Amino acid sequence: MAGGIYTSEKCGICGGPMEDNGRNGVTCTAHKKQFAQKIFVKFPPKVFRRFDNYQEATRFLTGLRFKKDEGTYDERDYQKASPLGFSTQVQKYLEIKAQTVKAGTYGHIKWDLGTAADYFGQTNIKEIGYAELEDFLLAQKSVSDKTRHNLKTNLHAFFMWLVKRKVLRKDQMPDFPELTYTLGYRRTVDKITQEEILEEVRLLSEHSPRIYIGVRWLCTYVSIRPGELRGILESDIDLDLGIVYVRDHKAVKHKGPKVVPLLAEDVALIRSMPRGFPNLPFFRHDTKGKGRTTGTPFGPRLFYTYWVKACQKLGVSGVDLYGGTRHSTMQFLRSVGKSKEDVKVLSDHSTNKALDRYLEKNLDEMRAGYALTRTQPAAPILHRPKST
């Protein structure tokens, strides 16, 4: 039979070896009343476990033999380093994600799985099922329903990874509880108010016209998100074709860059501006000043900051950058007769199969759609001398 119970002790009388007698302990072969105090179970090839009690050692060994016979034995379940411990596997997963996803996405994954690791510790991943997952998710009292749903989503992705890595078999993938949530609504503005805010942004950012251009583009090209906008390089703008390539984007259906057609007035505006080296970010500081250096990219909150300042100047409250630009423009497009499907194409937001036919986009049709968002031509930009 596989495995056995052993000791490294010698008989206290004769110094001879001691062996499992199969009944009540590990004893000297010559002196049956001499029992070993420290015993261990060895089960090939790698399981080694110490015991102070013969009955416990016997039960452990019998269990291993039973699992071996029924074909469910997994030596990783018994290794001291806990290779199947939840925290151990999470650490491996995060090491891979740190190299394969964007920093912002990684931060969310790390927080979610770190929260789960604090809860489950080194619990064997094969012992985490529907009940344990439901208890964990419901134990998160201080988070919103959406955050709880995100926790579940990242946990599910983690367990799918375990299956793909063959750490778990497919039949060991746990079921996940159903969670529902309702997204909150961002406040939006009508087109006239949006243009008033945009004009205020222009006045506030006369020292750096690219701020105004960026916010204006967010109001127009609703397929570009603020974070994607900041990632556009000089070389990503093709003025001859009148398009911009968005290479750093979150739209999973694009295998390459998103292609966004520019309106003729924006092409002309860019032609009137000094161009930089190809690898320079288009949305960058052109002048030196407090907290900024010439040529450096805009920070992640710069557009938002100027949007909020403009709103405060006009007495508009509760409308953030995303709601006041992308969401407001999409509502406007619907109000002037664009169908929901058309708006989804313009916003690059279609995901279901019913809208797959829209993925082959006509750039001229998109350009015409974007043109509807402009109620007046772009204000001229006066180039000022660089500050010192």
LUMNUTOR-500033 format. One line per field, with one value per residue (C-alpha): residue in one letter; x, y, z. Coordinates in steps of 0.1 Angstrom, whole numbers, always signed. Layout:
N
type [A	...]
x [X	...]
y [Y	...]
z [Z	...]
// end
This chain:
388
type [M	A	G	G	I	Y	T	S	E	K	C	G	I	C	G	G	P	M	E	D	N	G	R	N	G	V	T	C	T	A	H	K	K	Q	F	A	Q	K	I	F	V	K	F	P	P	K	V	F	R	R	F	D	N	Y	Q	E	A	T	R	F	L	T	G	L	R	F	K	K	D	E	G	T	Y	D	E	R	D	Y	Q	K	A	S	P	L	G	F	S	T	Q	V	Q	K	Y	L	E	I	K	A	Q	T	V	K	A	G	T	Y	G	H	I	K	W	D	L	G	T	A	A	D	Y	F	G	Q	T	N	I	K	E	I	G	Y	A	E	L	E	D	F	L	L	A	Q	K	S	V	S	D	K	T	R	H	N	L	K	T	N	L	H	A	F	F	M	W	L	V	K	R	K	V	L	R	K	D	Q	M	P	D	F	P	E	L	T	Y	T	L	G	Y	R	R	T	V	D	K	I	T	Q	E	E	I	L	E	E	V	R	L	L	S	E	H	S	P	R	I	Y	I	G	V	R	W	L	C	T	Y	V	S	I	R	P	G	E	L	R	G	I	L	E	S	D	I	D	L	D	L	G	I	V	Y	V	R	D	H	K	A	V	K	H	K	G	P	K	V	V	P	L	L	A	E	D	V	A	L	I	R	S	M	P	R	G	F	P	N	L	P	F	F	R	H	D	T	K	G	K	G	R	T	T	G	T	P	F	G	P	R	L	F	Y	T	Y	W	V	K	A	C	Q	K	L	G	V	S	G	V	D	L	Y	G	G	T	R	H	S	T	M	Q	F	L	R	S	V	G	K	S	K	E	D	V	K	V	L	S	D	H	S	T	N	K	A	L	D	R	Y	L	E	K	N	L	D	E	M	R	A	G	Y	A	L	T	R	T	Q	P	A	A	P	I	L	H	R	P	K	S	T]
x [+0	+12	+27	+33	+38	+74	+97	+133	+135	+153	+143	+152	+163	+182	+186	+170	+146	+110	+82	+44	+28	-5	-26	-18	+16	+51	+71	+104	+104	+121	+104	+67	+60	+85	+64	+78	+66	+73	+59	+54	+35	+53	+32	+51	+62	+61	+37	+53	+33	+44	+20	+21	-8	-9	-47	-45	-16	-36	-67	-46	-28	-61	-76	-47	-50	-87	-83	-56	-79	-108	-86	-91	-57	-38	-5	-6	-34	-10	+23	+35	+40	+2	+6	-32	-37	-59	-34	-6	-25	-37	-1	+8	-22	-13	+23	+10	-17	+9	+26	-5	-30	-29	-18	-53	-70	-43	-50	-87	-78	-53	-77	-105	-84	-65	-98	-107	-72	-77	-109	-99	-63	-46	-79	-74	-89	-107	-126	-141	-175	-208	-215	-181	-182	-217	-207	-177	-196	-224	-199	-187	-211	-194	-194	-219	-238	-216	-184	-196	-204	-169	-155	-174	-163	-126	-130	-146	-118	-93	-109	-112	-74	-69	-87	-68	-35	-48	-44	-81	-101	-131	-154	-138	-147	-172	-206	-209	-239	-261	-257	-278	-270	-284	-260	-263	-271	-246	-262	-261	-267	-284	-264	-266	-253	-226	-214	-215	-193	-170	-166	-157	-131	-116	-114	-99	-73	-60	-25	-28	-52	-48	-70	-99	-93	-93	-126	-141	-131	-147	-179	-177	-159	-178	-160	-129	-128	-107	-80	-77	-75	-44	-27	-29	+6	+15	+21	-14	-30	-31	-41	-40	-67	-83	-83	-68	-57	-65	-40	-44	-81	-104	-127	-120	-135	-107	-76	-57	-62	-96	-99	-118	-126	-119	-141	-125	-125	-104	-80	-76	-71	-44	-26	-25	-7	+30	+36	+59	+81	+61	+64	+53	+18	-6	-22	+8	+19	+33	+45	+64	+45	+36	+33	+40	+69	+70	+64	+50	+17	-15	-22	-52	-74	-65	-95	-118	-103	-110	-145	-154	-139	-160	-191	-185	-182	-215	-233	-237	-234	-233	-222	-189	-167	-179	-216	-213	-194	-199	-232	-247	-237	-251	-285	-283	-277	-308	-328	-320	-331	-301	-312	-299	-279	-264	-254	-238	-217	-206	-197	-180	-201	-220	-213	-241	-243	-274	-252	-222	-232	-223	-187	-177	-180	-183	-160	-179	-211	-194	-179	-214	-227	-200	-206	-241	-226	-211	-235	-209	-174	-144	-132	-98	-68	-44	-9	+8	+46	+59	+61	+95]
y [+0	+35	+56	+47	+59	+63	+77	+87	+77	+46	+22	+35	+0	-15	+14	-6	+6	+13	+4	+9	-22	-15	-15	+12	+28	+28	+4	-13	-46	-63	-43	-40	-16	+10	+35	+64	+98	+117	+102	+113	+102	+99	+95	+94	+114	+146	+145	+147	+155	+152	+140	+136	+112	+78	+78	+112	+99	+68	+87	+111	+82	+63	+94	+98	+62	+65	+96	+78	+49	+70	+92	+125	+127	+159	+162	+200	+199	+187	+205	+229	+258	+258	+260	+259	+286	+314	+341	+322	+319	+356	+367	+348	+362	+398	+393	+384	+411	+437	+429	+425	+452	+490	+505	+518	+484	+466	+489	+479	+442	+444	+461	+436	+405	+419	+423	+387	+375	+393	+374	+339	+339	+306	+287	+259	+273	+239	+245	+278	+272	+290	+294	+308	+333	+344	+349	+369	+392	+398	+405	+436	+460	+493	+491	+499	+473	+482	+477	+444	+434	+444	+422	+393	+400	+401	+370	+351	+362	+349	+315	+313	+319	+290	+267	+279	+274	+239	+247	+237	+213	+227	+207	+224	+259	+272	+286	+323	+341	+364	+401	+429	+466	+498	+523	+559	+586	+613	+647	+661	+695	+707	+717	+755	+751	+728	+754	+781	+759	+752	+789	+795	+768	+786	+818	+801	+783	+810	+803	+767	+764	+726	+724	+740	+718	+687	+695	+705	+672	+654	+673	+663	+630	+609	+578	+592	+590	+615	+590	+580	+616	+623	+593	+607	+615	+639	+610	+597	+626	+622	+656	+644	+618	+639	+612	+605	+570	+562	+535	+534	+526	+504	+492	+455	+448	+468	+447	+478	+515	+532	+554	+586	+610	+647	+676	+698	+728	+707	+697	+733	+743	+718	+728	+764	+752	+745	+707	+688	+657	+625	+609	+640	+639	+661	+673	+687	+719	+744	+769	+768	+778	+769	+731	+726	+721	+727	+695	+674	+656	+669	+653	+630	+656	+687	+686	+678	+707	+733	+719	+723	+758	+768	+753	+772	+804	+799	+786	+750	+724	+686	+680	+663	+662	+628	+636	+671	+661	+625	+618	+652	+650	+615	+628	+657	+634	+614	+646	+657	+624	+600	+565	+547	+524	+554	+570	+538	+537	+573	+567	+534	+518	+490	+456	+432	+410	+428	+458	+440	+454	+489	+479	+485	+523	+548	+576	+602	+593	+595	+629	+641	+628	+646	+678	+679	+685	+719	+748	+774	+774	+771	+803	+815	+808	+836	+824	+842	+844	+817	+827	+825]
z [+0	-8	+20	+57	+92	+104	+131	+133	+170	+182	+210	+244	+256	+227	+203	+176	+148	+154	+130	+126	+143	+123	+155	+180	+174	+161	+184	+187	+169	+199	+228	+220	+248	+236	+216	+195	+206	+174	+142	+106	+75	+41	+10	-23	-40	-19	+10	+44	+76	+113	+141	+178	+178	+161	+156	+137	+116	+107	+97	+76	+58	+52	+37	+13	+2	-3	-25	-44	-51	-62	-85	-66	-49	-55	-37	-38	-13	+13	+6	+33	+10	+2	-36	-39	-12	-24	-15	-32	-65	-63	-60	-92	-110	-101	-112	-147	-148	-139	-172	-194	-185	-181	-148	-140	-148	-127	-97	-97	-101	-73	-49	-56	-53	-24	-6	-14	-3	+31	+35	+22	+32	+23	+20	-6	-38	-44	-12	-23	-38	-43	-6	+2	-26	-17	+19	+9	-15	+10	+37	+18	+36	+30	-8	-35	-55	-85	-66	-53	-89	-99	-71	-85	-121	-111	-89	-118	-142	-116	-114	-152	-152	-128	-152	-182	-163	-154	-117	-115	-136	-155	-131	-102	-114	-87	-95	-88	-72	-93	-84	-98	-96	-110	-125	-113	-138	-146	-149	-185	-201	-232	-262	-256	-221	-233	-258	-231	-208	-237	-245	-208	-210	-240	-221	-190	-211	-234	-221	-233	-263	-264	-233	-251	-281	-260	-242	-276	-290	-261	-269	-306	-310	-285	-295	-277	-239	-218	-210	-246	-257	-236	-252	-288	-302	-329	-353	-346	-365	-402	-416	-453	-445	-419	-392	-358	-346	-310	-302	-264	-259	-239	-267	-266	-301	-318	-325	-336	-331	-333	-364	-358	-387	-380	-391	-418	-394	-369	-396	-405	-369	-363	-395	-381	-350	-346	-348	-326	-330	-339	-305	-286	-270	-289	-257	-240	-223	-248	-222	-190	-158	-123	-121	-158	-181	-219	-238	-209	-214	-197	-163	-159	-143	-163	-187	-157	-137	-164	-171	-134	-133	-163	-147	-115	-134	-151	-120	-134	-107	-105	-141	-145	-176	-188	-183	-197	-228	-240	-224	-231	-268	-272	-258	-282	-312	-302	-299	-335	-350	-348	-339	-309	-332	-350	-317	-306	-337	-333	-296	-305	-278	-296	-281	-289	-320	-334	-341	-356	-391	-378	-371	-407	-404	-432	-422	-442	-424	-391	-400	-409	-376	-356	-376	-360	-326	-338	-335	-343	-358	-336	-321	-335	-313	-307	-303	-275	-268	-245	-209	-192]
// end
